[in-house]
């Protein structure tokens, strides 16, 4: 009988608390599912089954992999609650509905699943990790490079969502609420840089080593409506240009 996971992968999963037949308490699973759809909503079976078996699992790893570095990740839909707008944008561009299922690289990336069970990584761009959750676990633990999805032609500017205008004090509170969560590896504070549409937010981390936080995402707080948007870890100038194109001044 062919084993479900390669032995080194199974050992990493076992160290994270998984074993064949383990099940997460149904109440916790229901809370996660309701967070996606609301009570009584319809959740694709592959996503529900993945949470019943692997929900809450944290894999601590670093080092070289097959063709990219192995990075830590955790399975927790709540970790993706602030990536909803980005996932919606990728859904509009590429087609599949994407449900957040966890985070990657200490929150710098987000893991998501489509209704067929394929797993994707939002890490600046959208990447396909594998066609199944088991395959994604193998790829993430072995350090296999995901496949970047080709971007479609730029979409027209999005309508600005309604909301209450923000001054700098409110922008700082909103940014801290999103970034400073108290979870391991999360930011400990934020730095705001004002521009014409609002504030570009950089995250500050406890580890001040020069390369410790390379790849950390930016946030933008829009002064017009208090909208908080997670942006990819590109240069600040590129991030601002992307945001201006998405929500231009009117």
Secondary structure, DSSP 8 states (H G I E B T S, - for coil): ---SS-HHHHHHHHHTT--TT----HHHHHHHHHHHH-TT----HHHHHHHHHHTT-EE---EE-SSSEE--EEE-GGGGTT-HHHHHHHHHHH-S--EEEEEETTTTEEEEE-TTS-EEEESSSEEEEESSHHHHHHHHHHT---EE----S--------------HHHHHHHHHHHH---STT--SEEEEEEETTEEEEEEE-S---TTTTTT--EEEEETTT--EEEE-SS-HHHHHHHHHHHS---
